[in-house]
Amino acid sequence: MKNNFEDTVPDLFIVPDFDNSRAVVSFSAPAGLADGAWSVTARGVRVQAGKIPELNGLVRFTVAIENVTPWTPNNPFLYSLRLELQVHDKKVEVEQKFGMRKFHIANRRIYLNNEPFYIRGFIRGREAHDHPNLLGLSEREYFEKNIRMAKVFGFNFVRFHSKVPSRECFEAADELGFLIHVEIRKYYGKYQKERHLEDMDLKKGILPLVDPVHWENTIKRIRNHASLMVYCLGNEIHSPGRNKEVKEREQQLRALDSTRFFLATCAYGEFDRTESDLDVQHMGYFVPFAKHADMFDLTENWAEFGSIQERPMETGKPGATTKREIRVKFPVLGHEVGHYAALPDIDELDRKFSAAAVEKPWWIGELMKLRALKGLEKDYPLMLKSAYHFQFIWHKQVFESIRKSPVLSGFHFLQLSDTERYENKNGLIDCFDDFKTGVDKDQYQRLNGDSVLIADLPRRTFFEKEKIRVPVWLSTWADGLAKTADISWTLRSCGNAAVRISGVLEKLDIEKGKRKLCTIEVRLPECGNALSLELVISLNADGKNLADNSWNLWVFPNRPETLALKKATVSLRDISLSHRYPLLAIDSNLSRPQKLMIVDRFTEHVFSHLEKGGDVLMLYRVPETRDRAAKREKFYMPSTWDRFKPVIWDRGHNLGGFIRKHPAIAGFPNSGLIDFQFYHLIEDCDKMSLDGFPEAVDPIIQGNDKASRDRYDPLKFNLRELMPGWTMRKFAYLFDLAVGRGRLMMCAFNFTGLNGTVPETCGMFESLVQCVTSKSWKPKTRMPSDELKRYVSEKGKSPRIKERMMTQYWQFDEESLESAKYWEGAEAWLRKED
């Protein structure tokens, strides 16, 4: 009779002694053990065999293994231990597979089998980050499918958030080569009503952090699996270094299994605690570009979690502070990185749930209704495409930034698969563990494979003839590396313009880890028209490609004297056009305007000018968008404070956007989708909402809103449904109207970059001017001037749509993590009457 080891020898432990090419086996002899034998095989071939040396008490024996084949994620080679026991009058067979592998840490580096190892993990486990077996597969098949997909996207590790998976999961991971992190403590979640139980655990001491008997039984149950790498007590446990129970559980683990890593908590741990082998830390809810390009290189926000020695983290007062530099003591993994949302493919999900004959999530039907209410059915395919693209360009930025980080030894990515429980969609694959149509797995392999090339490009837009320096990094953890490699690069045009600049450098030293390989210096070409360029870099060793990667750059003419405008009436509070365009004759008399009026708000003069046949370039930017104390606009175009960063789970409202062909952007290079050439235009802009607009308008540049709730709406405000006022809005960055006898170009972009000659800001402004000064510009949508005036006047008198608590934090872009003071202020603002 074959049994699982738990039924006969529940404390069986197979310890791979990798350095000495042997395995040490131990277990307590079951009562009535009369005889026994053991054997070890490798893929059906016998390695060693022998008799059970003891029939009472602790049984212990050593298995010598010649020519050991190590277990690794790339080669998950398993051995099999077979016990044949005579217990009383029954013959019992026990079989357990194991891998010959070794984990250790030295000099703040993680090692697998004495080789440096980099953790490329994703998160599942908790309901918000997981999904049930919707296809009715066997449990083994269910986990195998998820692991195979994870490996396709380059991952080698899974963190089970607040969960220990089943035997079937471990067996699948053992066989397929995937590492597992488990968490013993149940997590109720900050936004769930049961969270008070967790608070009781820590604050009142009523319940243990982790029950020691459950801890011991769990360790014994899972410790023989080759795939198990990390034991963790739980998620975001506060002050673990000062909690004596954490130390007790650590000591208990060391006695039961000293071959794996112990981690007290994922995030929220003190930087100077000593009980854990490695650490997982929040790196902040910024995005790694421009002013936050170095967010994965910094440790300063770890200070928020304090010191076990009660050392002060910061002294002084606002305006004169001294902050402690946090020293990295462990290998550190980035906590919950890259959790950037996209839109759900609700039509495909509706079809798949019907085909699977399982209950559809409530939000699918509700999002379909909301899409119809907003008139977005025809736009939705482009919305999906552009949302996936925006998600990808930020994932690319995250993966590359982390791979060259001097403080990180890996990361936990949130997340691989979508959940069906909530409407947030930040996975790379859907809740059936199937590919999404708009997600390119090959692109992710380039960013998340064993070897990744990184071009350090904190900006992507340039003026012609600029000289740029591009540091190039290699992060490689591949086996069998050559000692040297050759790098080649090409800067080439994406369109018809024939730009091609290239270079080669041979015999660069390479080894496992991350290092700066070289610096590319190039003078950008002169150009009469703006260019889309692609920088392509390839690394080859021994005639084989080790890694390749590419980045889009945009180059703009720097010729302000060629502006297609000689004179205009201008009223702009934050922008000085004369700084960039000294030849432009600027008239500020709004009562007797020039043909073209360039303004940033609606006034009586604007409506009069349009009615009389004048042209208006509206660079819409009003103080109340970003200043809560500012006076409300009399004539208000509904808008919201925007950032060029993705929705982070439920923080924010930017899911990218798409571009319709129009002469207004003829001089601005684009692929039809919003990309990094829009960074300074969207960052800190007044994004307009066309929900409820009197006329049907197809924006020239349309933005995507998120299609999910703010977690605090149901928790704090009892708003449990999708709220149309601030969900799936029809956003516009640019649209035009024929108003009265005049023409109006409405633009939401931030043009303060004209004060500092930011390339894309200048390029967009000059392209818009080229259009609005042309007689051939003919807006498709016509609107009486009194109708427009009535609309913005009514909106000026109406209560404003206030962004919700999570999005306010995203807009402020000030703190790496939300503070208690922030939460208090955000809620108070929403409750304040207009």
LOSE-697844 format. One record per residue (C-alpha): z, x, y; residue in one letter. Coordinates in steps of 0.001 Angstrom, whole numbers, padded with zeros to 6 digits, always signed. Layout:
N
ZXYA;...
***
This chain:
834
+000000+000000+000000M;-001088+001491+003348K;+001324+001007+006223N;+001481+001868+009869N;+004013+004643+010272F;+006350+002368+012271E;+006945+000263+009138D;+008070+003132+006907T;+008848+006234+008992V;+009306+004909+012551P;+010335+008273+013964D;+007329+010152+012574L;+006331+012859+015029F;+003347+015146+014640I;+003680+017971+017147V;+000512+020028+017652P;+001507+023664+018138D;-001809+024612+019652F;-001003+028243+020448D;+000032+028966+016843N;-002708+026934+015140S;-000343+024629+013363R;+001191+021168+013475A;+004868+020453+012899V;+005614+017141+011171V;+009018+015481+011117S;+010476+012107+010165F;+013648+010609+008737S;+013382+010024+005015A;+013338+006288+004287P;+016108+004942+002090A;+015151+005197-001549G;+012620+008003-001121L;+012145+009397-004628A;+009066+011551-004232D;+006288+012295-001844G;+003282+014382-000906A;+001315+015016+002242W;-002202+016086+003126S;-004122+016798+006308V;-007871+016228+006520T;-010502+016765+009195A;-013347+014296+009037R;-012821+013835+005332G;-012402+017537+004489V;-008967+018603+003261R;-007262+021178+005496V;-003842+021522+003845Q;-001638+019638+001392A;+001840+019872-000056G;+004942+018165-001381K;+007516+016449+000812I;+010209+019166+001060P;+013231+016878+001517E;+014021+013442+000117L;+017051+012772+002318N;+017856+013140+005990G;+015320+014791+008312L;+012050+015751+006658V;+010265+018585+008426R;+007280+020715+007438F;+004580+022822+009075T;+000842+022493+008563V;-001144+025668+009213A;-004659+024913+010467I;-007301+027617+010414E;-010100+027606+012962N;-008530+024821+014975V;-010907+022426+016705T;-009153+021293+019882P;-009038+017666+020992W;-010602+017225+024451T;-012170+014292+026302P;-015588+015872+025746N;-014932+016593+022069N;-012216+014258+020751P;-011786+015917+017358F;-009087+014276+015227L;-007171+015385+012188Y;-005527+012907+009826S;-002077+013177+008244L;-001611+011214+005042R;+001811+010640+003478L;+002063+009342-000101E;+005643+008239-000659L;+007498+006807-003644Q;+010088+004494-002080V;+012260+002813-004702H;+009659+001531-007141D;+006804+001204-004686K;+004068+003606-003664K;+003622+003654+000081V;+000815+005358+001953E;+001056+006224+005627V;-001870+007594+007597E;-001778+008782+011192Q;-004468+010583+013150K;-003594+013330+015598F;-005299+015827+017840G;-004674+019516+018314M;-004128+019702+022059R;-001684+021168+024531K;-000663+020055+028016F;+001130+022357+030402H;+001478+023178+034086I;+001413+026617+035693A;+001093+027577+039346N;+000749+023920+040357R;-002271+023466+038081R;-002691+021148+035116I;-003917+022711+031892Y;-005364+021157+028762L;-005540+023538+025802N;-004820+026454+028180N;-007847+025567+030322E;-007546+024235+033901P;-008000+020488+033915F;-008759+017980+036683Y;-007671+014343+036346I;-010361+011808+037225R;-008431+008630+036652G;-008769+004938+037303F;-006189+002154+037301I;-005826-000914+035156R;-002887-002742+033586G;-001382-004966+036258R;-003090-008352+036642E;-004654-007511+040010A;-006323-004455+038478H;-007283-005759+035045D;-008987-008602+033253H;-008572-010382+029916P;-010879-010163+026938N;-013364-012687+028322L;-016052-012054+025698L;-013780-012635+022703G;-014294-009149+021299L;-011879-007638+018841S;-009076-005870+020700E;-010416-002488+019617R;-013930-003372+020843E;-012501-004679+024118Y;-010845-001351+024905F;-013742+000699+023557E;-016191-001044+025877K;-014032-000312+028913N;-013536+003343+027970I;-017236+003893+027302R;-018066+002455+030713M;-015415+004626+032340A;-016932+007745+030823K;-020377+006697+032059V;-018949+006771+035592F;-017355+010189+035040G;-013699+009242+034494F;-011500+010991+031929N;-008131+009281+032428F;-006653+005809+032831V;-003395+004903+034499R;-001915+001734+033015F;-000126+000272+036009H;+003256-001102+034851S;+002071-001465+031284K;+001958+000206+027880V;-001266-000769+026115P;-001606-001738+022484S;-002195+000482+019461R;-005876-000544+019556E;-006250+000917+023035C;-004689+004230+022027F;-006814+004427+018885E;-009965+003778+020904A;-008956+006455+023426A;-008112+008920+020655D;-011520+008442+019065E;-013597+008352+022242L;-011760+011072+024187G;-009845+009471+027039F;-006432+010319+028454L;-003758+007698+029057I;-000872+007335+031517H;+001671+004627+030673V;+004370+002941+032758E;+007355+001370+031072I;+008893-000659+033862R;+007503-004119+034576K;+006206-004481+038102Y;+006487-007882+039696Y;+004636-006966+042853G;+005593-007063+046482K;+003713-010310+046963Y;+005041-012193+043932Q;+008083-014454+043981K;+009722-012517+041117E;+009925-009330+043196R;+013595-010089+043973H;+014381-009183+040350L;+013002-005710+040930E;+014992-005365+044139D;+018144-006311+042246M;+017454-003522+039794D;+017526-000846+042477L;+019763-002162+045228K;+022500-003954+043312K;+022480-002084+040041G;+022547-005339+038063I;+019776-004336+035709L;+018729-000869+034523P;+015621+000752+035926L;+014296+001051+032380V;+016286-000017+029351D;+017056+003221+027441P;+016536+001607+024028V;+013160+000234+025090H;+012299+003658+026553W;+013133+005396+023259E;+011301+002889+021072N;+008212+003036+023251T;+008107+006828+023178I;+008415+006900+019380K;+005712+004265+019008R;+003040+006029+021063I;+003817+009755+020966R;+001497+010607+018049N;-001638+009578+019909H;-003788+012475+021089A;-004837+010531+024184S;-001331+010084+025610L;-000777+012443+028544M;+001787+010984+030985V;+004965+008947+030613Y;+005891+007242+033877C;+008834+004967+034599L;+006954+002705+037009G;+005066+002065+040208N;+006352+002886+043705E;+010017+003295+042769I;+011932+004213+045902H;+014088+007359+046048S;+013671+008439+042404P;+015015+011914+043118G;+018377+010430+044113R;+018574+007959+041247N;+020726+009319+038424K;+019103+006977+035920E;+015750+008676+036508V;+017318+011976+035465K;+018806+010326+032382E;+015448+008917+031308R;+013816+012302+031902E;+016363+014061+029672Q;+015958+011357+027040Q;+012203+011912+027055L;+012489+015708+026794R;+014514+015251+023604A;+012032+012780+022122L;+008726+014292+023258D;+008494+017519+025235S;+004729+017817+024743T;+003719+015385+027513R;+004295+015114+031234F;+007079+013088+032808F;+006535+011270+036102L;+009288+009193+037689A;+007065+007064+039902T;+003540+006628+041138C;+004067+007156+044887A;+007196+006820+047048Y;+008893+009892+045578G;+010677+012534+047644E;+008636+015697+048091F;+011466+018024+046951D;+012675+016208+043852R;+012817+018179+040619T;+012701+015795+037669E;+008936+015234+037421S;+006264+017536+036033D;+003598+016294+038433L;+003450+013950+041387D;+001393+011027+042634V;+001376+010487+046398Q;-000111+008097+048912H;-002789+009852+050951M;-003013+007026+053495G;-005138+003984+054219Y;-007534+005782+056514F;-011043+006782+055437V;-012103+010450+055100P;-014607+010817+057907F;-014727+011874+061566A;-011173+011929+062961K;-009687+011407+059474H;-012081+013708+057620A;-009158+015840+056422D;-006928+012984+055196M;-006949+014282+051605F;-006020+017772+052774D;-002786+016738+054489L;+000736+016169+053204T;+002428+014956+056361E;+002641+011284+055370N;+004687+012217+052274W;+007559+012845+054660A;+007973+009089+054930E;+009615+009099+051495F;+012326+011547+052535G;+014152+014433+050920S;+016697+014526+048094I;+018649+016963+050255Q;+018521+014538+053186E;+016560+017032+055246R;+015214+015551+058471P;+011468+014979+058314M;+010943+014595+062035E;+013041+015263+065109T;+012669+014538+068784G;+011395+011467+070547K;+007958+010033+071367P;+005982+012618+073278G;+008034+015579+072014A;+008443+015654+068248T;+008675+018293+065536T;+007431+017342+062068K;+008226+019140+058855R;+005319+020631+056906E;+005583+019356+053335I;+005256+022063+050703R;+003364+021132+047544V;+005663+021759+044580K;+003783+020004+041780F;+000229+019248+040820P;-000369+016144+042948V;-002682+013215+042261L;-004007+010891+044969G;-002480+007411+044646H;-004755+004351+044535E;-007748+005982+046207V;-011134+004451+046955G;-010129+000787+046634H;-012973-000383+048822Y;-014250-003907+048380A;-017743-005335+048125A;-018947-008913+047875L;-018869-010728+044531P;-022137-011695+042893D;-020962-015273+042595I;-024190-016611+041103D;-024226-014032+038326E;-020510-014516+037660L;-020985-018280+037518D;-023710-017792+034920R;-021679-015335+032854K;-018544-017459+032759F;-020638-020423+031644S;-022341-018357+028944A;-019000-017038+027690A;-017602-020591+027596A;-014385-019526+029297V;-012668-021125+032262E;-014194-020117+035573K;-011903-018695+038237P;-011306-021192+041034W;-012655-018863+043688W;-016243-018841+042352I;-016828-022459+043259G;-014923-022142+046517E;-016978-019139+047623L;-020172-021021+046816M;-018985-023870+049049K;-018029-021432+051798L;-021396-019677+051582R;-023159-023014+051985A;-020877-024010+054866L;-021775-020798+056702K;-025498-021163+055969G;-025634-017823+054160L;-027455-018769+050940E;-030765-017167+051904K;-029032-014060+053254D;-026746-013541+050264Y;-029005-011221+048222P;-029258-008871+051226L;-025553-009261+051891M;-024813-008181+048318L;-027188-005222+048473K;-025808-003992+051772S;-022180-004484+050696A;-022741-002417+047542Y;-024419+000262+049644H;-021554+000393+052135F;-019054+000590+049285Q;-021035+003426+047697F;-021363+005609+050801I;-017592+005429+051231W;-016910+006069+047556H;-019144+009120+047862K;-017155+010300+050847Q;-013866+009767+049002V;-014879+011520+045784F;-016287+014511+047639E;-013315+014799+049998S;-010844+014682+047121I;-012756+017200+045023R;-012446+019854+047740K;-008854+018969+048681S;-006495+021983+048652P;-003495+019801+047720V;-004818+017462+045002L;-005248+018084+041277S;-006850+014738+040624G;-006659+011091+041564F;-006111+007510+040459H;-009111+005436+041530F;-008652+001733+042253L;-010516+000431+040328Q;-013126+000566+037566L;-013371-003123+036596S;-013070-006175+038766D;-010317-008633+038064T;-011147-012278+037490E;-007750-013349+038807R;-008474-012687+042466Y;-011609-012863+044565E;-011344-009231+045762N;-014161-007185+044242K;-013526-003462+044426N;-014601-002481+040913G;-017651-000522+039861L;-018243-002878+036937I;-017533-006589+036643D;-014696-008390+034874C;-016779-008497+031674F;-016983-004672+031763D;-020718-004914+032407D;-022789-002995+034946F;-023328-004584+038353K;-026948-004827+039446T;-026288-003083+042771G;-024216-000163+041458V;-026008+003023+040350D;-024057+004749+037565K;-026124+007939+037870D;-025096+008344+041503Q;-021458+008107+040505Y;-021919+010711+037779Q;-023029+013181+040459R;-019839+012492+042388L;-017370+012198+039532N;-018641+014424+036746G;-017319+017758+035513D;-019141+019596+038304S;-019627+018318+041848V;-021259+019946+044862L;-019802+019026+048238I;-021370+019575+051649A;-018648+019495+054286D;-020254+017208+056860L;-017703+015525+059145P;-020607+014179+061185R;-024078+013006+060170R;-025953+012552+063448T;-027333+015340+065621F;-029649+016055+068492F;-032911+017883+067989E;-032723+021680+067983K;-028980+021676+067272E;-027760+024508+065085K;-025508+023174+062339I;-023202+024923+059868R;-022612+023258+056518V;-019922+024725+054250P;-020776+024049+050602V;-018058+023649+047969W;-018130+023496+044198L;-015558+021611+042150S;-016176+022349+038500T;-014097+021816+035386W;-016946+022151+032908A;-016543+024045+029660D;-018694+027057+028835G;-019406+028082+032410L;-021644+031028+033140A;-020152+033702+035382K;-022707+033245+038145T;-025053+030566+039415A;-027899+030261+041928D;-027881+027750+044744I;-030934+026253+046414S;-031203+023731+049205W;-033838+021756+051037T;-033683+019770+054245L;-036533+017289+054043R;-037689+014194+055852S;-037179+010769+054324C;-040211+009223+056009G;-043714+010344+056867N;-042717+013206+059176A;-043363+016518+057452A;-040015+018312+057795V;-039074+020803+055129R;-036622+023676+055542I;-035169+025412+052516S;-033079+028323+051304G;-031852+030088+048142V;-028861+032295+047322L;-028507+033894+043898E;-025604+035130+041764K;-022705+033209+043228L;-019481+033697+041283D;-018234+030505+039648I;-015164+029586+037642E;-013130+026499+036826K;-011540+024991+039898G;-012711+024391+043436K;-014033+026994+045789R;-016260+027408+048786K;-019609+028755+047599L;-021517+029420+050799C;-022362+028174+054267T;-025790+026840+055175I;-026879+027392+058761E;-029970+025658+060021V;-031590+024892+063350R;-032696+021268+063348L;-036313+020581+064238P;-037607+019445+067577E;-038607+015807+067428C;-040235+013332+069760G;-039015+010462+067594N;-035732+010101+065711A;-035763+011387+062123L;-034060+010492+058856S;-033466+013678+056882L;-032042+014408+053462E;-030139+017575+052595L;-030550+018276+048870V;-028488+021012+047193I;-028785+022193+043592S;-026773+024705+041555L;-028312+026257+038447N;-026949+028677+035870A;-028724+030206+032866D;-031764+028057+033543G;-029757+024815+033449K;-028698+022511+036237N;-024945+022607+036772L;-024778+020173+039684A;-026877+018608+042421D;-026131+016321+045323N;-027692+015030+048531S;-026687+013738+051971W;-028513+011783+054660N;-028629+013174+058186L;-030169+011680+061301W;-031692+013640+064178V;-032366+012144+067618F;-034458+013377+070544P;-032394+014699+073430N;-034669+013732+076306R;-032807+011437+078721P;-035496+011946+081355E;-037948+009950+079208T;-035836+006759+079315L;-038215+003790+079622A;-036349+002480+082652L;-036358+003566+086282K;-033960+001102+087881K;-031544-001597+086746A;-028566-003614+087880T;-025572-002330+085953V;-022015-003613+085534S;-020220-001688+082785L;-016493-000986+082915R;-016181+001710+080243D;-019595+003358+080415I;-021227+005612+082997S;-024988+005510+082510L;-025486+008124+085228S;-023736+010708+083048H;-026577+010662+080537R;-029344+009326+082807Y;-029017+010832+086299P;-032593+009788+087137L;-031850+006120+086568L;-031530+004186+089841A;-028433+002066+089329I;-027865-001038+091443D;-024515-002826+091217S;-025414-005886+093287N;-025187-008750+090766L;-026170-011309+093398S;-029608-009730+093913R;-030285-008056+090566P;-033213-005967+089386Q;-035463-007333+086635K;-033112-005858+084010L;-029377-006458+084189M;-027175-004283+081930I;-023703-005803+081625V;-020781-006006+079221D;-019600-009626+079735R;-020831-013065+080749F;-020524-014113+084384T;-022108-016749+086592E;-024514-014057+087773H;-025724-013483+084211V;-026501-017168+083626F;-028252-017435+086978S;-030342-014348+086278H;-031441-015676+082889L;-032261-019102+084279E;-034504-017496+086905K;-036414-015482+084306G;-034527-012198+084387G;-033745-009967+081427D;-030202-009100+080304V;-029090-006316+078023L;-025577-007396+077097M;-023495-004480+075753L;-020663-006844+074945Y;-017245-005233+075310R;-014226-007118+076651V;-010618-005922+077077P;-009015-008746+075102E;-010667-007529+071891T;-008318-004554+071649R;-005642-005291+074263D;-003362-008226+073471R;-001996-008244+077001A;-005440-008444+078624A;-006593-011486+080546K;-008644-013909+078484R;-012370-014053+079177E;-013605-017151+080973K;-016921-016940+079139F;-016135-015706+075656Y;-018470-014761+072837M;-016323-014964+069671P;-015828-011421+068445S;-013428-009184+066593T;-012350-005571+066861W;-014369-003599+064355D;-014071-000241+062639R;-016651+001760+060738F;-014711+001714+057528K;-014755-000498+054457P;-012422-003308+053522V;-009494-001637+051750I;-008550-004286+049146W;-007792-006989+051756D;-007449-004841+054869R;-010372-005291+057241G;-013587-007262+057595H;-016433-004730+057347N;-018567-004829+054203L;-021537-003145+055814G;-024640-005017+056867G;-028410-005172+056890F;-031213-004771+059419I;-034228-006961+060038R;-037396-005394+061410K;-037550-005743+065168H;-038903-003704+068103P;-035336-003330+069423A;-034610-000758+066735I;-038069+000741+066377A;-036712+004012+067730G;-033588+004048+065567F;-034051+005423+062032P;-032729+003224+059250N;-033375+002168+055675S;-032630-001480+056336G;-028931-000981+055529L;-026026+000173+057652I;-025165+003797+056962D;-023352+006672+058685F;-025874+006799+061549Q;-024027+003718+062848F;-020587+005345+062819Y;-019925+005734+066556H;-021754+002492+067339L;-019546+000351+065100I;-016275+002243+065422E;-014166+000433+068052D;-016847-002169+068823C;-016665-005918+069527D;-018391-007411+066477K;-019690-010901+067252M;-019305-013982+065060S;-022096-016545+064934L;-020042-019140+063063D;-020593-022416+064886G;-023201-020992+067256F;-025356-023832+068665P;-028659-022320+067552E;-029719-020915+064176A;-030041-017168+064707V;-031114-014449+062299D;-029411-011362+063735P;-031462-008207+064061I;-028468-006372+062626I;-026173-008608+060598Q;-022694-007693+059403G;-020896-008817+056239N;-017391-010216+056326D;-015025-010024+053376K;-014891-012956+050966A;-011200-012810+050132S;-007791-013860+051389R;-005205-011758+053121D;-002321-011392+050666R;+000179-012450+053350Y;-001544-015764+054036D;-000149-017418+050895P;+003104-015438+051037L;+004073-015870+054686K;+001969-018757+055973F;+001497-020949+052879N;-002292-020679+053237L;-003388-020533+049622R;-007063-021369+049990E;-009951-019424+051463L;-009796-019953+055213M;-013267-020441+056777P;-012071-019346+060210G;-011638-015738+059110W;-013497-015501+055796T;-017208-014849+055152M;-018111-015092+058825R;-021698-014575+059902K;-021313-011395+061916F;-023894-010012+064321A;-024153-006551+065824Y;-027463-007319+067506L;-029482-010476+068190F;-031791-011779+070892D;-032416-015106+072554L;-034843-016611+075003A;-032415-018182+077499V;-033769-020401+080259G;-036823-018548+081533R;-035227-015196+080756G;-034559-012970+077770R;-031170-011902+076431L;-030413-009005+074080M;-026874-009392+072733M;-025414-006165+071388C;-021933-005647+069949A;-022115-001865+069536F;-019767+000571+071236N;-021743+002491+073857F;-018872+004548+075278T;-020518+007433+073417G;-023005+007584+076298L;-020199+009184+078302N;-020109+012044+075824G;-023734+012007+074734T;-023144+010987+071104V;-026561+011238+069400P;-026715+007834+067686E;-025321+006064+070742T;-028018+007575+072931C;-030665+006841+070315G;-029700+003197+069995M;-029468+002648+073754F;-032848+004225+074364E;-034426+002158+071587S;-032963-001043+073035L;-034169-000177+076530V;-037666+000480+075194Q;-037652-003058+073791C;-036085-004995+076661V;-038386-003419+079257T;-041474-004351+077270S;-043531-007419+078093K;-044229-007846+074375S;-040568-008566+073591W;-040470-012242+072643K;-037222-013572+071145P;-037842-016159+068429K;-034838-018342+069161T;-034836-020330+072419R;-031713-021710+074074M;-031181-023477+077416P;-029007-021422+079744S;-026629-024332+080321D;-026139-024689+076554E;-025237-021018+076221L;-022932-021258+079234K;-021258-024364+077835R;-020722-022681+074463Y;-019123-019473+075766V;-017124-021480+078308S;-015675-023705+075585E;-014891-020652+073480K;-013172-019137+076510G;-010817-022116+076638K;-010265-022278+072875S;-007593-020486+070827P;-008842-017173+069464R;-009325-016418+065798I;-006576-013902+065122K;-007097-011375+062377E;-004539-011569+059605R;-001675-009188+058908M;-003480-006688+056675M;-006544-006590+058911T;-004552-005956+062079Q;-003305-002739+060466Y;-006888-001796+059591W;-007955-002406+063189Q;-005190-000367+064801F;-006046+002632+062582D;-002862+004397+063690E;-000529+004721+060684E;-001404+006184+057294S;+000819+003536+055686L;+002114+000230+056998E;+005602+000499+058508S;+008324-002156+058671A;+007838-002249+062438K;+004139-002915+061960Y;+004751-005817+059553W;+007186-007398+061977E;+004780-007134+064895G;+001770-008383+062945A;+003543-011512+061782E;+004964-012211+065233A;+001495-011955+066778W;+000073-014521+064357L;+002933-016929+064977R;+002664-016621+068736K;+000999-019616+070345E;-002156-018941+072387D;
***
